[in-house]
Amino acid sequence: QAQLIESGGRLVQAGGSLRLTCVSSGRAFSSDDWGWFRQAPGKEREFVATMNWTGQRTTYADTVKGRFTISRDNTSNRVYLQMNDLQPEDTAVYYCNLAAKPQFPWGQGTQVTVSS
């Protein structure tokens, strides 16, 4: 198992940018595909972006394509999500986890709130 700790979320105005960080501890990191997910109030958790273990292949939800960028640092067991041109509909708790099931227990997430 791994412990996942997300950080970097805060209140930001529409059009602003944030960089989220996820640290994974407890097991090997570099051989796994990783992803970012989010859950808005009253909605199901949804996929945002994934990156394969080599860092050479990424996928994005249509709603964030062109605005968000996922990256990783295998030397420090970190996954990042650069979010640009944030919009109110991006307001959610953001989580990281393995890109596919079975996944690790979810962390606390980090709250991103975008004001209009």
N, C-alpha and C positions, 0 to 999 in steps of 0.2 A: 504494500500500500504506500501511498504518498500523501503528504500533507501539502495542501495547496493554499497559498496566501496571495490574494490579489490586493493591489493598491493603486492609487493614483486618481481615483474618482473624486469629483467635487462638483460644485455648482458652477456652471459656465453659461455665458450668453450665447445665443444662436450665432453661428458663424465662427465660433471659437474652436480651439483645439485642446486635446488632452492626450497624454500618453499613459496608458495603463501598463502595469507590470505584474507578472505572475511569477512566483518562486515556487518550485516544486522540490520537496525534500523527501528522502526516505527510500528512493529506488532509482534505478538507472533512468536517465532522461533522454540521452542523445539518440536512442534508437526508436523513440516513439514519435508518432504524429500527434501534434497538439492543436488545440483550438480554443477560440473564444466564443462564449455564448452569452446571452442576456435574457433577462426576464423583466418585463414591464409590469406595472401593477395590474392585476386582474387577468394577466395573460400567461400562456405557457412559456417555458424557457425555449429560446430559439437559437439556432446556429447563427453565428456572425462571420467567423473566418476560421480557416484551418491552414496549417503548414505541415508538410511532410517532414520526416526525420532528417533529410539532407538539407532542408531549407530551400529546395529548388522548385517545389510545387506548392502553390497556394490556391485556395478557393475562397470565395466571398459570397455572402448573401447579396442578392440584387439590390437590396435597400442601402447597402453600405459601399458597394463597388465604386471605386474611384475616389472615395473619401477616406476609407480606413485602410491601414496597412499592418499586416501581422509580420512579426519577425521573431527571431529566437537567438539565444546565446547559449550554446550547449556547454560552454566552459563554466557557466555559472548557474545552470539549470533554470534559466529565465525565458519567459515568453512575453513579448510586448505587443501592444495594440496602439498604434498611432491613429488618432481619430481627428480628422480635420473637417471643417465646415459642419460642425455639429448642429443638429436640428432638434426641436422639442420632441419629436418622435423617437429620438435616440435615448431619451430618458429611460433608464432601467438600471437594475443591478447587473453588473458584468462579472462573469465567471470564466475561469480557464479550466480545462480538463483535457484528457485524451480526446483525440478527434473522433474516435469511434468507441462503441461499447465492446466489452465491459469497461466502464470508466471508474475512476477513483471516487471516493466520497467527495461531495462538493464542498468547497470552502465557503467562507462567509461572503465572498464577493465584494465588489466595490461599487458604491452608488455613484452613478453619473446622472446629474440633473441639468437639463438644458432649458434655460428660460428664453422666452420669445421677446 
